[in-house]
């Protein structure tokens, strides 16, 4: 009886152990099946995702340009590198913000006829210690991912061009305001200079230089004329000493010499005087022939004096006429030649004196004008400086405006696509290796857990009595 009871208890214990082992085994298998079924279901129902990669670069070099304006000045501009700032600002972060902004994404989505939700957002990463940014776009197919990336770059470039245009317009408005102001100042300066030139008669510094040169030339001419006049005066004194006549007397003698009536009267008087001298040696003073000849002499003398007064314009006596007679003391031809030279030299002397006086008057006039122009020159120079300053400001502003129009990449540098959007060959999601690994790890953990639970339960079972 006792042996039967023990056999029954042992059998019952083995049966409980088997049931626990089967239950844990069943739970473990069920859990593993669930893990792997979930993994295969996820791979089955999850659509594949493809990623198109691209990379852009922001050049870090700086450019500058200088424009020289001869006689005015120079204008320059410098396009500083966006990385030259000592602050921690990174221009790539600005571009990243613009790239992820709604206007860019909407424009890119519109190019592909997608909604903003369907288009999604790019994953943009700034590569440290470089000027490069990487861009990733997801798509349900390789071409969709690539097309999204292409549309994104196109929309980003369009947005940057729009921002550059807006900046250029605002900058041009500011430059245009300054240009209009400087243009008005230039016009006022030009008008002031023109009005002053018209009122003062002074047009340039060369005018004063030419006037000074003319004065010096006139002074040189005056010195030459005075020297010639001194030489002529010396010659005139020598001729007067040789002829024993003054210059006016020589003129009178030459005038009487050229008058035929006077010369005839002089000849009649000379002949009658000679006859009287001869007859006085032969006859008594009351002899009829001598008296008749004296009457002829007196008549000739009266005619001679009357003719000389008519010619000279003043009374003259016989002694004066004898002194002016060219045929006395020297041979007639020689005396007449010297008399001609004396008259000519006197005329030259008068001409030189008149020329010297005219030159003096011209010098005085030009010196007075030079004094006035010199006083006006300071104001003219001031007006010229004002105009040059206004012209330099206007030209510089205009040049800066023209250069600024060509410098469209100041605040938004040109970007370069280093790597064109790729066409992926394999999907990036779901990753089968990760899914299988997850399922395997889940199976391992669950199996290990159930095994530990079974061992613990088996250890804690009641012992036999």
C-alpha positions in Angstrom: 0.0 0.0 0.0 2.8 2.3 0.9 4.7 1.6 -2.3 1.7 2.5 -4.4 1.3 5.9 -2.8 4.9 6.8 -3.4 4.7 5.8 -7.1 1.7 8.0 -7.5 3.4 11.0 -6.0 6.5 10.7 -8.1 4.4 10.4 -11.2 2.4 13.4 -10.3 5.6 15.5 -9.8 7.0 14.6 -13.2 3.7 15.5 -14.8 3.8 19.0 -13.3 7.4 19.6 -14.4 6.5 18.6 -17.9 3.5 20.9 -18.0 5.6 23.9 -16.8 8.3 23.1 -19.3 5.8 22.9 -22.1 4.1 26.1 -21.0 7.4 28.1 -21.0 8.4 26.6 -24.3 5.1 27.5 -25.8 5.3 31.0 -24.6 8.8 31.4 -25.9 7.9 30.1 -29.3 4.9 32.3 -29.4 7.0 35.4 -28.5 9.7 34.6 -31.0 7.1 34.0 -33.7 5.5 37.4 -32.8 8.9 39.2 -33.1 9.7 37.7 -36.4 6.3 38.0 -37.8 6.3 41.7 -36.8 9.6 42.2 -38.5 8.5 40.5 -41.7 5.2 42.4 -41.6 7.1 45.7 -41.1 9.3 44.9 -44.1 6.3 44.0 -46.1 4.0 46.9 -45.5 6.6 49.8 -45.0 7.3 51.5 -48.3 11.0 52.0 -49.2 12.6 55.4 -48.8 15.4 56.7 -51.0 17.7 59.6 -50.1 19.4 61.9 -52.7 22.6 63.4 -51.5 24.1 66.7 -52.6 26.7 69.2 -51.3 27.1 73.0 -51.8 30.0 75.3 -51.1 30.1 79.0 -50.0 33.4 80.5 -51.4 35.4 82.2 -48.8 37.6 84.4 -51.1 37.2 88.2 -51.2 37.4 90.5 -54.2 38.1 94.2 -54.7 38.3 96.7 -57.5 39.7 100.2 -57.9 38.7 102.8 -60.5 40.9 105.8 -61.1 39.4 109.0 -62.3 42.2 111.2 -63.8 42.3 114.7 -62.3 39.4 113.9 -59.9 40.2 110.9 -57.7 39.5 107.3 -57.4 36.7 105.0 -56.3 36.9 101.5 -55.0 34.8 98.7 -53.6 35.7 95.5 -51.7 33.7 92.4 -51.4 34.8 91.0 -48.1 34.8 87.3 -47.5 31.8 86.2 -45.4 34.2 84.3 -43.1 36.4 87.3 -42.5 34.4 88.5 -39.5 36.0 87.9 -36.1 32.7 87.1 -34.6 31.2 83.6 -34.3 28.7 84.2 -37.1 28.8 81.5 -39.8 27.1 82.5 -43.1 26.3 78.9 -43.7 23.8 79.0 -40.8 22.1 82.0 -42.6 21.9 79.9 -45.8 20.7 76.9 -43.8 17.9 79.1 -42.4 17.0 80.4 -45.8 17.1 76.9 -47.3 14.6 75.6 -44.6 12.3 78.6 -44.9 8.8 78.2 -46.1 9.1 80.3 -49.3 11.9 78.1 -50.6 10.2 74.8 -49.8 6.8 76.0 -51.2 8.5 77.1 -54.4 10.3 73.7 -54.7 7.1 71.8 -54.0 5.2 73.8 -56.5 7.8 73.0 -59.2 6.9 69.3 -58.6 3.2 69.8 -58.2 3.4 68.6 -54.6 2.0 69.9 -51.4 4.4 71.1 -48.7 3.7 68.0 -46.6 4.4 65.7 -49.5 7.6 67.5 -50.4 9.0 67.4 -46.8 12.0 69.2 -45.4 15.6 68.6 -46.3 18.2 67.5 -43.9 21.0 70.1 -44.0 24.3 69.5 -42.2 27.1 72.1 -41.9 30.4 70.3 -42.2 32.8 71.6 -39.5 36.1 73.3 -40.5 34.9 73.6 -44.1 32.8 75.9 -46.3 30.5 73.0 -47.3 26.9 72.1 -46.5 25.4 68.7 -47.3 21.7 68.4 -48.3 19.6 65.2 -48.1 16.1 64.6 -49.5 13.9 61.6 -49.0 11.6 60.1 -51.7 9.6 57.1 -52.3 11.6 56.4 -55.4 15.1 57.3 -56.6 13.9 59.7 -59.2 11.5 61.4 -56.7 14.3 62.0 -54.2 16.6 63.3 -56.9 13.9 65.6 -58.4 13.1 67.0 -55.0 16.8 67.8 -54.5 17.0 69.4 -57.9 13.8 71.5 -57.3 15.1 72.5 -53.9 18.4 73.8 -55.3 16.6 75.7 -58.1 14.2 77.3 -55.6 17.0 78.2 -53.2 19.0 79.9 -56.0 15.8 81.8 -57.1 15.2 82.9 -53.5 18.8 84.1 -53.1 18.6 86.0 -56.4 15.3 87.6 -55.2 17.0 88.7 -51.9 20.0 90.0 -53.9 17.7 92.0 -56.1 15.8 93.4 -53.1 19.1 94.4 -51.5 20.4 96.0 -54.8 17.1 98.0 -55.2 17.4 99.4 -51.6 21.1 100.1 -52.1 20.4 101.8 -55.4 17.7 104.0 -53.8 20.2 105.2 -51.2 22.9 105.8 -53.8 20.5 107.5 -56.1 19.5 109.9 -53.3 23.1 110.7 -52.7 23.7 111.0 -56.4 20.9 113.5 -56.9 22.2 115.6 -54.0 25.8 115.6 -55.3 24.5 116.4 -58.8 22.6 119.4 -57.6 25.7 120.6 -55.7 27.8 120.1 -58.8 25.4 122.1 -61.0 25.4 125.0 -58.4 29.2 125.0 -58.3 29.4 125.0 -62.1 26.9 127.9 -62.3 28.7 129.9 -59.7 32.0 129.4 -61.5 30.5 130.3 -64.9 28.8 133.4 -63.6 32.0 134.6 -61.9 34.1 134.0 -65.1 31.5 136.0 -67.1 31.5 138.9 -64.7 35.2 139.1 -63.9 36.6 138.3 -67.3 39.0 135.8 -65.7 38.6 132.3 -67.2 41.8 130.4 -66.1 45.2 130.7 -64.5 46.7 130.6 -67.9 45.2 134.0 -68.6 47.2 135.6 -65.8 50.3 133.7 -66.9 49.8 135.0 -70.5 49.2 138.5 -69.2 52.4 138.4 -67.1 54.3 137.2 -70.1 52.9 140.0 -72.2 54.0 142.6 -69.6 57.5 141.2 -69.5 57.6 141.2 -73.3 56.5 144.9 -73.4 59.1 145.8 -70.8 61.8 144.2 -73.0 60.5 146.1 -76.0 60.5 149.3 -74.0 64.1 148.8 -73.0 65.0 148.2 -76.6 63.1 151.3 -77.7 64.7 153.4 -75.0 68.2 152.2 -76.1 67.4 153.0 -79.7 66.1 156.4 -78.7 69.3 157.2 -76.7 71.3 156.1 -79.7 69.2 158.4 -82.0 69.5 161.3 -79.7 73.3 161.0 -79.7 73.4 160.9 -83.5 71.0 163.9 -83.6 73.3 165.9 -81.4 76.3 165.0 -83.6 74.6 166.0 -86.8 73.4 169.3 -85.2 77.0 170.0 -84.2 78.3 169.3 -87.7 75.7 171.5 -89.4 75.6 174.1 -86.6 71.9 173.8 -86.8 69.3 172.5 -84.3 66.9 169.9 -85.4 64.0 172.5 -85.9 66.4 174.7 -87.9 67.4 171.8 -90.1 63.7 171.1 -90.7 63.2 174.7 -91.7 66.3 174.7 -94.0 65.2 171.5 -95.7 61.7 173.0 -96.1 63.1 176.2 -97.7 65.5 174.1 -99.9 62.6 172.2 -101.4 60.6 175.4 -102.3 61.4 176.5 -105.9 60.0 180.0 -105.5 62.1 180.6 -102.4 65.2 179.3 -104.1 64.6 181.6 -107.1 64.1 184.6 -104.8 67.2 183.6 -102.9 69.1 183.4 -106.2 67.8 186.8 -107.3 68.8 188.3 -103.9 72.2 186.7 -104.0 72.9 187.9 -107.6 71.6 191.4 -106.8 73.7 191.6 -103.6 76.8 190.5 -105.6 76.2 193.1 -108.3 75.8 195.8 -105.6 79.1 194.9 -104.1 80.8 195.1 -107.5 79.1 198.4 -108.4 79.9 200.0 -105.1 83.6 199.5 -105.9 83.2 201.4 -109.2 80.5 204.1 -108.6 79.5 206.6 -106.1 76.5 205.8 -103.9 74.2 208.1 -105.9 75.1 206.6 -109.2 72.0 205.6 -111.1 73.2 202.1 -112.0 74.1 201.5 -108.3 70.8 202.9 -107.1 68.9 200.7 -109.6 70.8 197.6 -108.6 70.2 198.3 -104.9 66.5 198.6 -105.7 66.5 195.2 -107.3 68.4 193.8 -104.3 65.8 195.3 -101.9 62.9 194.0 -104.0 64.5 190.5 -104.0 65.0 190.7 -100.3 61.4 191.7 -99.6 60.2 188.8 -101.8 62.6 186.4 -100.1 61.4 187.4 -96.6 57.8 187.3 -97.6 58.2 183.8 -99.1 60.1 182.5 -96.1 57.4 183.8 -93.7 54.8 182.1 -95.9 56.6 178.8 -95.9 57.8 178.8 -92.2 54.7 180.4 -90.8 56.7 183.0 -88.9 58.8 186.0 -89.7 62.5 185.5 -90.6 65.4 187.9 -91.2 68.2 187.8 -93.7 70.6 186.5 -91.1 68.4 183.6 -90.3 67.9 182.8 -94.0 71.7 182.9 -94.5 72.1 180.5 -91.6 69.5 178.1 -93.1 71.1 178.4 -96.5 72.3 174.9 -97.5 75.0 176.2 -99.9 77.0 178.0 -97.1 80.2 176.7 -95.4 79.9 173.2 -96.8 79.3 172.0 -100.4 75.7 172.0 -101.3 75.3 168.3 -101.9 77.1 167.3 -98.6 75.2 169.8 -96.5 71.9 168.7 -98.1 72.7 165.0 -97.3 73.5 165.8 -93.7 70.4 167.9 -93.4 68.3 165.0 -94.7 70.0 162.7 -92.2 69.3 165.2 -89.4 65.6 165.4 -90.3 65.4 161.7 -90.6 67.1 161.1 -87.3 64.8 163.7 -85.7 61.7 161.9 -87.1 63.1 158.6 -85.8 63.6 160.1 -82.4 60.1 161.4 -82.3 58.8 158.0 -83.5 60.8 156.1 -80.8 59.6 158.5 -78.1 56.0 158.0 -79.2 56.6 154.2 -79.3 58.1 154.3 -75.8 55.2 156.3 -74.5 52.7 153.9 -76.1 54.5 150.9 -74.6 54.5 152.6 -71.2 50.8 153.2 -71.4 50.2 149.6 -72.5 52.3 148.3 -69.6 50.5 150.5 -67.1 47.1 149.2 -68.5 48.2 145.6 -68.4 49.7 146.0 -64.9 46.4 147.4 -63.7 44.5 144.6 -65.3 47.0 142.1 -63.8 46.4 143.5 -60.3 42.7 143.2 -60.7 42.9 139.6 -62.1 45.3 138.6 -59.3 42.8 139.8 -56.7 40.0 137.9 -58.5 42.2 134.7 -58.9 41.8 133.7 -55.2 38.0 133.7 -55.5 38.2 131.9 -58.9 40.5 129.2 -57.3 38.0 128.8 -54.4 35.1 128.4 -56.9 37.2 125.9 -58.9 38.0 123.9 -55.8 34.3 123.8 -54.9 33.5 122.6 -58.4 36.3 120.0 -58.3 35.1 118.7 -54.9 31.5 118.5 -56.1 32.7 116.8 -59.4 34.8 114.3 -57.4 31.9 113.5 -55.1 29.5 113.1 -58.0 31.9 111.0 -60.1 32.8 108.9 -57.1 29.1 108.4 -56.2 28.2 107.5 -59.8 31.1 105.1 -60.0 30.2 103.4 -56.7 26.6 103.1 -58.0 27.8 101.5 -61.2 30.2 99.2 -59.4 27.6 98.4 -56.8 25.3 97.2 -59.5 27.9 94.7 -60.7 28.6 93.6 -57.1 25.4 91.6 -56.6 26.9 89.0 -54.2 27.8 91.2 -51.3 25.5 90.0 -48.6 24.5 86.8 -50.3 27.6 85.2 -51.8 27.4 82.9 -54.8 27.0 79.2 -53.9 28.6 76.4 -55.8 27.1 72.9 -56.1 30.0 70.6 -55.4 28.1 67.4 -55.7 25.1 67.2 -57.9 22.0 65.5 -56.4 22.6 61.8 -56.6 20.3 59.1 -57.9 20.2 56.4 -55.1 20.5 52.8 -56.1 19.2 51.2 -52.9 16.6 52.4 -50.4 17.8 53.7 -47.1 14.6 52.7 -45.2 13.5 50.3 -44.0 16.9 48.8 -43.2 16.5 45.0 -43.4 19.7 44.3 -41.4 18.5 46.5 -38.5 15.0 44.9 -38.6 16.5 41.4 -38.6 18.9 42.3 -35.9 16.1 43.8 -33.8 14.0 40.6 -34.2 17.0 38.4 -33.4 17.8 40.4 -30.3 14.2 40.4 -29.2 14.1 36.6 -29.7 17.3 36.2 -27.7 16.1 38.3 -24.9 12.6 36.7 -24.7 14.1 33.2 -24.9 16.6 34.0 -22.3 13.9 35.5 -20.1 11.6 32.5 -20.4 14.5 30.2 -19.7 15.4 32.0 -16.5 11.8 32.0 -15.4 11.6 28.2 -15.9 14.8 27.6 -14.1 13.6 29.8 -11.2 10.3 28.0 -11.1 11.9 24.7 -11.2 14.3 25.6 -8.4 11.5 26.8 -6.1 9.3 23.6 -6.5 8.5 21.7 -3.2 11.0 18.9 -2.2 9.9 15.2 -1.6 9.3 14.0 2.0 
